[in-house]
């Protein structure tokens, strides 16, 4: 009965989580944890603690998330769940990367990679390679970043993960952009955008347009940049995305530059 209660509470928590109701989700997960502590069901504890860690991670409570993930990791080691251990190590890496602790993130990712190689989990590996690419990019190791993203892209393609392919092409574009290799960045953006449009994925399409607008702005192609940013701002408004005001400001600045150029 307690196990059934925990499972139901986790399901309700997941529903709230998917709707962005983090407080309600946390409350359900916390009640599920009480059930699991009483029953001592270790597998149920892994699921509930993982949910609690995830909710803390997305709501900025990194230290609480770290504690939950570490407890999950200890239980997974007791249970001999290698696949689960790999996932939790990757989650710990994501947590540190979100906080800008890139060396700690890399250490977790590399440990996870050793396990994923043993378990032959190509789906998880394709994501992990992208995570390693991000850390390499953010620490200025651009050649290594491109290599990781290309390996991720190849795996995504083999697995038929079109969303992952669109993301990988966009990440490649951002890496080229940071090196001021704008022609290469534009080519990657267009590929990402084409895949996202074929999928009917507005958010991924908007992400590609956002990077492409930045490329055109740096290349002096201001009209094209402004046209793309108009589409990005429209999507930001539609989905109430956090960069709305920032992108409105960028668009206004571009329009001002275009108007000044027309008067000159």
C-alpha positions as CSV (number, residue, x, y, z in Angstrom):
1,X,0.0,0.0,0.0
2,X,2.8,2.4,0.9
3,X,4.6,1.6,-2.4
4,X,1.4,2.2,-4.3
5,X,1.1,5.5,-2.4
6,X,4.6,6.5,-3.3
7,X,4.1,5.7,-7.0
8,X,0.9,7.7,-7.1
9,X,2.5,10.7,-5.4
10,X,5.4,10.6,-7.8
11,X,3.0,10.5,-10.8
12,X,1.1,13.5,-9.5
13,X,4.5,15.2,-8.9
14,X,5.5,14.5,-12.4
15,X,2.3,16.0,-13.8
16,X,2.9,19.2,-11.8
17,X,6.6,19.2,-12.9
18,X,5.6,19.0,-16.6
19,X,3.4,22.0,-16.2
20,X,6.0,24.0,-14.4
21,X,4.3,23.9,-11.0
22,X,7.5,23.2,-9.1
23,X,6.2,23.9,-5.6
24,X,3.4,21.5,-6.0
25,X,5.7,18.9,-7.6
26,X,8.2,19.2,-4.7
27,X,5.4,18.7,-2.1
28,X,4.2,15.5,-3.8
29,X,7.8,14.2,-4.1
30,X,8.5,15.0,-0.4
31,X,5.4,13.0,0.6
32,X,6.5,10.1,-1.5
33,X,9.9,10.2,0.2
34,X,8.2,9.8,3.6
35,X,6.4,6.7,2.3
36,X,9.6,5.2,0.9
37,X,11.6,5.9,4.0
38,X,9.0,4.0,6.0
39,X,8.9,1.0,3.6
40,X,12.7,0.9,3.0
41,X,12.0,0.1,-0.7
42,X,15.4,1.1,-2.2
43,X,14.2,1.1,-5.8
44,X,11.3,3.3,-4.9
45,X,13.7,5.6,-3.0
46,X,15.9,5.9,-6.1
47,X,13.0,7.1,-8.2
48,X,11.7,9.5,-5.6
49,X,15.1,10.9,-4.7
50,X,15.9,11.4,-8.4
51,X,12.7,13.3,-8.8
52,X,13.5,15.5,-5.8
53,X,17.0,16.1,-7.2
54,X,15.6,17.1,-10.6
55,X,13.1,19.6,-9.1
56,X,15.8,21.1,-6.9
57,X,18.1,21.4,-9.9
58,X,15.6,23.2,-12.2
59,X,14.6,25.6,-9.4
60,X,18.2,26.7,-8.6
61,X,18.6,24.7,-5.4
62,X,21.9,23.1,-6.5
63,X,23.3,22.1,-3.1
64,X,20.0,20.3,-2.2
65,X,20.0,18.6,-5.6
66,X,23.6,17.5,-5.1
67,X,22.7,15.8,-1.8
68,X,19.7,14.0,-3.4
69,X,21.8,12.9,-6.4
70,X,24.6,11.6,-4.1
71,X,22.1,9.6,-2.1
72,X,20.7,8.2,-5.4
73,X,24.2,7.3,-6.5
74,X,24.9,5.4,-3.2
75,X,21.7,3.4,-3.6
76,X,22.4,2.6,-7.2
77,X,25.8,1.3,-6.3
78,X,24.2,-1.0,-3.7
79,X,21.7,-2.2,-6.3
80,X,24.4,-2.7,-8.9
81,X,22.5,-0.4,-11.4
82,X,25.3,0.6,-13.7
83,X,23.0,2.3,-16.2
84,X,21.4,4.3,-13.5
85,X,24.9,5.2,-12.1
86,X,25.9,6.6,-15.5
87,X,22.7,8.7,-15.6
88,X,23.2,10.1,-12.1
89,X,26.8,11.0,-12.7
90,X,25.7,12.9,-15.9
91,X,23.1,14.7,-13.8
92,X,25.7,15.7,-11.3
93,X,27.8,17.0,-14.1
94,X,24.9,19.0,-15.4
95,X,24.4,20.5,-12.0
96,X,28.0,21.7,-11.8
97,X,28.0,22.9,-15.4
98,X,24.9,25.0,-14.7
99,X,26.8,26.6,-11.8
100,X,29.8,27.3,-14.0
101,X,32.0,24.7,-12.2
102,X,33.3,23.3,-15.5
103,X,36.2,21.2,-14.2
104,X,33.9,19.4,-11.7
105,X,31.3,18.9,-14.4
106,X,34.0,17.4,-16.8
107,X,35.1,15.0,-14.1
108,X,31.5,13.7,-13.5
109,X,30.9,13.5,-17.3
110,X,34.1,11.5,-17.9
111,X,33.3,9.1,-15.1
112,X,29.8,8.7,-16.6
113,X,31.4,8.1,-20.0
114,X,33.4,5.1,-18.7
115,X,30.2,3.5,-17.5
116,X,28.2,4.3,-20.6
117,X,30.9,2.6,-22.7
118,X,30.5,-0.6,-20.6
119,X,26.7,-0.5,-20.8
120,X,26.6,0.4,-24.5
121,X,24.0,3.0,-23.9
122,X,24.2,5.0,-27.1
123,X,21.3,7.2,-26.4
124,X,22.7,8.5,-23.2
125,X,26.2,8.7,-24.8
126,X,24.9,10.9,-27.6
127,X,23.7,13.4,-24.9
128,X,26.8,13.1,-22.8
129,X,29.1,13.9,-25.8
130,X,27.1,17.1,-26.3
131,X,27.5,17.9,-22.6
132,X,31.3,17.4,-22.8
133,X,31.2,19.7,-25.9
134,X,29.5,22.4,-23.9
135,X,32.1,22.2,-21.2
136,X,35.0,22.3,-23.7
137,X,33.4,25.3,-25.5
138,X,32.8,27.3,-22.3
139,X,36.5,26.7,-21.3
140,X,37.8,27.9,-24.6
141,X,38.8,24.4,-25.9
142,X,37.1,24.9,-29.3
143,X,38.7,22.2,-31.3
144,X,37.8,19.6,-28.6
145,X,34.3,21.1,-28.4
146,X,33.8,20.6,-32.2
147,X,35.0,17.0,-31.9
148,X,32.6,16.2,-29.1
149,X,29.6,17.8,-31.0
150,X,30.5,16.0,-34.2
151,X,30.6,12.7,-32.4
152,X,27.3,13.5,-30.7
153,X,25.8,14.4,-34.1
154,X,26.9,11.2,-35.7
155,X,25.3,9.1,-32.8
156,X,22.1,11.2,-33.0
157,X,21.9,10.5,-36.7
158,X,22.5,6.8,-36.3
159,X,19.8,6.7,-33.6
160,X,17.4,8.7,-35.8
161,X,17.1,11.4,-33.1
162,X,16.2,14.4,-35.3
163,X,15.7,16.8,-32.3
164,X,19.1,15.9,-31.0
165,X,20.6,16.4,-34.5
166,X,19.0,19.9,-34.7
167,X,20.5,20.7,-31.3
168,X,23.9,19.4,-32.2
169,X,24.0,21.5,-35.4
170,X,23.0,24.6,-33.4
171,X,25.8,23.8,-30.8
172,X,28.3,23.5,-33.6
173,X,27.1,26.9,-34.9
174,X,27.5,28.5,-31.6
175,X,31.0,27.1,-31.3
176,X,32.0,28.5,-34.7
177,X,30.3,31.8,-33.8
178,X,32.5,32.1,-30.7
179,X,35.5,31.7,-32.9
180,X,34.2,34.3,-35.4
181,X,33.9,31.7,-38.1
182,X,30.6,33.1,-39.3
183,X,30.3,31.4,-42.6
184,X,30.6,28.0,-40.9
185,X,28.2,29.1,-38.2
186,X,25.6,30.2,-40.7
187,X,25.8,26.8,-42.6
188,X,25.3,24.9,-39.3
189,X,22.4,27.2,-38.3
190,X,20.6,26.6,-41.6
191,X,20.9,22.9,-41.2
192,X,19.6,23.0,-37.6
193,X,16.7,25.3,-38.7
194,X,15.8,23.0,-41.7
195,X,15.6,19.9,-39.4
196,X,13.6,21.8,-36.8
197,X,11.2,23.1,-39.4
198,X,10.7,19.7,-40.9
199,X,9.8,18.4,-37.4
200,X,7.4,21.3,-36.9
201,X,9.4,22.2,-33.7
202,X,8.9,25.9,-33.2
203,X,11.3,26.2,-30.2
204,X,14.2,24.5,-31.9
205,X,13.5,26.6,-35.1
206,X,13.6,29.7,-32.9
207,X,16.9,28.6,-31.3
208,X,18.5,28.3,-34.7
209,X,17.1,31.6,-35.8
210,X,18.5,33.3,-32.7
211,X,22.1,32.1,-33.4
212,X,21.7,32.9,-37.1
213,X,20.6,36.5,-36.3
214,X,23.7,36.9,-34.2
215,X,25.9,35.7,-37.1
216,X,24.2,38.1,-39.6
217,X,24.6,41.0,-37.1
218,X,28.3,40.4,-36.8
219,X,28.6,40.1,-40.6
220,X,26.9,43.5,-41.1
221,X,23.8,41.9,-42.6
222,X,21.6,43.9,-40.4
223,X,18.3,43.7,-42.3
224,X,18.5,39.9,-42.3
225,X,19.4,39.9,-38.6
226,X,16.4,42.1,-37.8
227,X,14.0,40.0,-39.8
228,X,15.1,36.9,-37.9
229,X,15.0,38.6,-34.5
230,X,11.4,39.7,-35.3
231,X,10.5,36.0,-35.6
232,X,12.4,35.1,-32.5
233,X,10.6,37.9,-30.5
234,X,7.2,36.7,-31.8
235,X,8.0,33.2,-30.5
236,X,9.3,34.5,-27.2
237,X,5.9,36.3,-26.7
238,X,4.0,33.2,-27.7
239,X,5.7,31.0,-25.2
240,X,6.5,33.7,-22.6
241,X,10.2,32.8,-22.8
242,X,12.7,34.4,-20.4
243,X,14.8,36.2,-23.1
244,X,11.8,38.2,-24.4
245,X,12.8,41.6,-23.0
246,X,16.5,41.1,-23.9
247,X,15.6,40.2,-27.5
248,X,13.2,43.2,-27.8
249,X,16.1,45.4,-26.8
250,X,18.4,43.8,-29.4
251,X,15.7,44.2,-32.0
252,X,15.1,47.9,-31.2
253,X,18.9,48.5,-31.4
254,X,19.1,46.8,-34.8
255,X,16.1,48.8,-36.1
256,X,17.8,52.0,-34.8
257,X,21.0,51.1,-36.7
258,X,19.1,50.4,-39.8
259,X,17.2,53.7,-39.6
260,X,20.5,55.6,-39.0
261,X,22.0,53.9,-42.1
262,X,19.0,54.8,-44.2
263,X,19.4,58.5,-43.2
264,X,23.1,58.6,-43.9
